[in-house]
Amino acid sequence: MMDSSVKIINEWDIVAARQLGRNVAKELGFGTVDQARITTAISELARNIYLYAGQGEIMIEKVESGTKKGMTIISRDEGPGIPDLRKVMEDGFSTSGGLGAGLPGVKRLMDEFSIESTPGKGTFIQSVKWLR
Amino acid sequence: MNFRDRMLDEYKEILKTYIHDQTEQALYMSQKFSRKSIEYKISPEEMISLHKTSIMDLEPDLPESLLLSLDILLEVMMSYGLAYREHQSLRTIQRELINEIEVAASMQQTLLGTQIPRISSLDIGAISVPAKQMSGDYYHFVSHENGAISVAIADIIGKGIPAALCMSMIKYSMDSMPDDSQNPGDVLERLNRVVEQNVDPTMFITMFSGLYHPDNHTFYYSSAGHEPGFFYHAETGTFEELQAKGLLLGVDKKAKYNEYERKVEVGDVILLMSDGVTECRTEEGFLEVDTLIAYIKKYIHLSAQDIADKVYKELEYLQDFQLRDDFTLIILKRTA
């Protein structure tokens, strides 16, 4: 299976990541609403890298589990990391400004979501959307 | 068939009706439809998509540009959809918090509960109503072995949950006070030390502490910056403030509290209160002392509990049933 990734360094890379995500989503047969959800999630993740980590990458993979098909979005950076994960996953926190904009939103847009972050080392976020 | 399965058909029908003859009926149907879709948690982006599918079906010859414009609308709606879902989840959290506070409030009532003592020469009544769910007012009675009755009324400066938590501490220290330290001044000195050591320096407590001796019918009292009570002389039908000087609890650990005393005759009434009573605000401003006294006088012939209840009802009415501060009123009436 072809894996692909986009390095996020400047704002235009966010667009490239979205484009890659949309192509894969379309290919897999996601409808327009889900395509929009997946690209919005990619946007949020890529923006976080761009704004808070400086650089990192977005990786898109197709996944299969039994009869289920879907796609995984991975966001990885070696930025400052998130000291309080519970806080950034709280509703109302991101909208009041600050780190980790919209992670609860990403979690809602996708079907699965996991995050690891080490202060000083970076952040790794993996999320999956399944084809219904 | 559930709503999600039939919503496309329903929506198409509404759209068709409206395109055909622009009736208010169709608009009303769409309002009903939107309520239903909120109930079934249909997101804004799903609605746009539904609209696009419906219109493409109904009007196959629409210009491509119009359909493309809906893609932009869908994308723009994504953030609205997220904000909406966040709002929903915050509402759930809010409901949970409200429930928790309700549980805490009823627990506070249980924790702070005090029995009104019964002695033959004194009729005692008390009412305490919180402005919000948790009260920052507190009153406490103790019946001593020698027949004397201690009464205390306190008000935490600050309201809500922090005040309520602080109250529990006061109650605990009062309960663990030895029976031989009945003098109001001593009580305040002890509590002052507890508060000074344990409470946040920005939190202050005012307290009025009293002791009624049925042997000589004398009321001894001290105050830690608390709202002065009133003394009603039955013989002359006049009211007098129960003035007492003393520093708030928690300010200075060496604070001393003077003790005052007053002889109580049959028919005389002692009224102790929190500032929620005297600082009761109406549209015309603060309640005048004379007005308050007039209300009390109107009911002074009743039993102690009835005086408390009726005065509360009057002031509640005066404030349009919106208490701005916790309200506590204690009545001690010598009957024999």
Interface residues (C-beta under 8 A of the other chain):
Chain A: G31 T32 V33 A36 R37 T40 D91 G92 T95 G102 P104 G105 R108 L109
Chain B: S43 E45 E46 S49 K52 D71 L74 E75 M78 S79 L82 A83 R85 E86 S89 L90 I93
